[in-house]
Amino acid sequence: MRAKLLSWSLFASLIHGASIASAGVAIPSDVSVDVQASQSTNLHPGDRVTFTVTATNHGPNVISEWAFRSAPIYDELDVGTTSTDCFGQFIVSVVDLENSFYYNLNWYPPHEPVLVGQSIVCHVSMDYTMYAPPIYEFGCSLSSYLTDLDPSTPPSSR
């Protein structure tokens, strides 16, 4: 079986829903998150995949605090093999669902100004597992407590 890992794309948080997101902290700028996989076709168990996460401030204001969360990881990627060069805090968290669980990757860049037009970049590497389906799509977004200036504009359309 030849597995294929699609490029990460921005996703809407289905777990927390729009009502919680709208009650969150508003970022005073339009933000995009782009994620690319180093290898996205012909993946086999044990293959190492490096994701490049690029977050861009499209303005109109400087941002000094933002945070990012991945889509749920069940068994598709081996979180025990995670390595990263992300500056700030990078946390692998477990989400308990009573009967099951999943992992999230959480990136909290340092509270330093990110100017309009500036991007920050993080690389995350993990091993692909035998439990991943033939086509596996994965995403990354702002953490659920944050909303950007124009969340209705999908950053992936830029």
VEXKETOR-722466 format. One record per residue (C-alpha): x, y, z; chain; residue in three letters; residue number from 0. Coordinates in steps of 0.001 Angstrom, whole numbers, plus 500000, padded with zeros to 6 digits. Layout:
N
> east north up unit code pos
> X Y Z A ALA NUM
...
***
This chain:
158
> east north up unit code pos
> 500000 500000 500000 A MET 0
> 501429 503369 498994 A ARG 1
> 500402 506039 501411 A ALA 2
> 500148 509696 500565 A LYS 3
> 500403 512562 503016 A LEU 4
> 498789 515712 501739 A LEU 5
> 500297 519094 502516 A SER 6
> 499065 520531 505768 A TRP 7
> 496376 523078 505301 A SER 8
> 494620 525525 507556 A LEU 9
> 491677 523877 509257 A PHE 10
> 488785 525090 511335 A ALA 11
> 488608 523665 514819 A SER 12
> 485667 521296 514883 A LEU 13
> 486280 520292 518480 A ILE 14
> 485685 523648 520122 A HIS 15
> 483157 525073 517673 A GLY 16
> 482497 528620 516568 A ALA 17
> 480887 529748 519821 A SER 18
> 484066 529257 521844 A ILE 19
> 486286 530678 519104 A ALA 20
> 484189 533844 518911 A SER 21
> 484563 534327 522669 A ALA 22
> 488364 534134 522432 A GLY 23
> 491118 536705 522213 A VAL 24
> 491107 538738 519000 A ALA 25
> 494447 539229 517257 A ILE 26
> 494523 542762 515749 A PRO 27
> 495725 541531 512333 A SER 28
> 494915 539089 509569 A ASP 29
> 497003 535926 509993 A VAL 30
> 497739 532994 507715 A SER 31
> 499231 529602 508517 A VAL 32
> 500834 527549 505762 A ASP 33
> 502207 524065 506338 A VAL 34
> 504186 522009 503855 A GLN 35
> 505377 518414 504161 A ALA 36
> 508925 517520 503051 A SER 37
> 507648 514225 501722 A GLN 38
> 504034 513818 500688 A SER 39
> 503851 510752 498438 A THR 40
> 504944 507117 498606 A ASN 41
> 505198 507213 502389 A LEU 42
> 505901 503994 504240 A HIS 43
> 505890 503225 507967 A PRO 44
> 509016 504649 509564 A GLY 45
> 509534 507357 506926 A ASP 46
> 510487 510679 508502 A ARG 47
> 508280 513623 507512 A VAL 48
> 509306 517205 508225 A THR 49
> 506586 519835 508292 A PHE 50
> 507421 523482 507729 A THR 51
> 504886 525715 509502 A VAL 52
> 504933 529333 508313 A THR 53
> 502728 531888 510079 A ALA 54
> 502438 535315 508471 A THR 55
> 501106 538600 509835 A ASN 56
> 499198 540282 506960 A HIS 57
> 498428 543399 509006 A GLY 58
> 497353 545985 509655 A PRO 59
> 499002 545776 513118 A ASN 60
> 502071 544311 514800 A VAL 61
> 501388 541014 516645 A ILE 62
> 503229 540097 519815 A SER 63
> 501233 537076 521007 A GLU 64
> 499875 534156 519036 A TRP 65
> 499749 530378 519394 A ALA 66
> 499176 527438 517059 A PHE 67
> 497629 523996 517390 A ARG 68
> 497678 521007 515078 A SER 69
> 494803 518794 514038 A ALA 70
> 494332 515697 516194 A PRO 71
> 496958 512980 515815 A ILE 72
> 495636 509537 516626 A TYR 73
> 498127 506940 515383 A ASP 74
> 499085 508348 511968 A GLU 75
> 502314 509963 513176 A LEU 76
> 504611 508746 515958 A ASP 77
> 504678 511664 518421 A VAL 78
> 507420 509859 520374 A GLY 79
> 509796 510615 517493 A THR 80
> 509001 514355 517378 A THR 81
> 511880 516764 516895 A SER 82
> 511576 520487 516278 A THR 83
> 513521 523711 515861 A ASP 84
> 510575 525894 516887 A CYS 85
> 511596 528844 519016 A PHE 86
> 509476 529512 522081 A GLY 87
> 507542 526654 523661 A GLN 88
> 506592 523504 521745 A PHE 89
> 504323 521087 523595 A ILE 90
> 502843 517700 522694 A VAL 91
> 499568 517438 524616 A SER 92
> 497157 514566 525181 A VAL 93
> 493410 515143 524827 A VAL 94
> 491294 512664 526798 A ASP 95
> 487966 511680 525197 A LEU 96
> 486782 509237 527910 A GLU 97
> 486923 506174 525606 A ASN 98
> 489959 507238 523588 A SER 99
> 492517 510001 523229 A PHE 100
> 494550 511908 520668 A TYR 101
> 497578 514182 520587 A TYR 102
> 497917 517839 519615 A ASN 103
> 501075 519736 518799 A LEU 104
> 501064 523216 520359 A ASN 105
> 503506 525982 519441 A TRP 106
> 503767 529150 521531 A TYR 107
> 506276 531528 519921 A PRO 108
> 507939 534037 522274 A PRO 109
> 506089 537290 522876 A HIS 110
> 508159 539307 520440 A GLU 111
> 506783 541745 517859 A PRO 112
> 505983 540257 514437 A VAL 113
> 505755 543131 511965 A LEU 114
> 503211 543418 509151 A VAL 115
> 504401 541206 506291 A GLY 116
> 506761 539258 508561 A GLN 117
> 506580 535477 508973 A SER 118
> 507778 533084 511641 A ILE 119
> 508792 529526 510752 A VAL 120
> 508868 526254 512684 A CYS 121
> 510026 522801 511484 A HIS 122
> 508534 519669 513059 A VAL 123
> 509654 516135 512164 A SER 124
> 507885 512871 513005 A MET 125
> 507829 509299 511745 A ASP 126
> 504932 508054 509639 A TYR 127
> 503264 504953 511122 A THR 128
> 501700 501793 509772 A MET 129
> 498344 502984 511158 A TYR 130
> 498083 505949 508800 A ALA 131
> 495426 505600 506101 A PRO 132
> 496433 505623 502408 A PRO 133
> 495578 509331 502200 A ILE 134
> 496104 511356 505333 A TYR 135
> 495350 515075 505468 A GLU 136
> 496600 517115 508382 A PHE 137
> 496355 520753 509408 A GLY 138
> 497441 523527 511722 A CYS 139
> 495648 526665 512864 A SER 140
> 495639 529402 515443 A LEU 141
> 494846 527987 518875 A SER 142
> 491111 527849 519561 A SER 143
> 491158 530757 522028 A TYR 144
> 492474 533124 519319 A LEU 145
> 490745 534706 516323 A THR 146
> 492400 536889 513737 A ASP 147
> 491148 540209 512399 A LEU 148
> 489316 538566 509502 A ASP 149
> 488772 534870 510277 A PRO 150
> 486281 534582 507400 A SER 151
> 489115 535033 504879 A THR 152
> 490820 531659 504519 A PRO 153
> 494562 532335 504640 A PRO 154
> 495204 529342 502407 A SER 155
> 493621 531289 499512 A SER 156
> 496520 533785 499417 A ARG 157
***
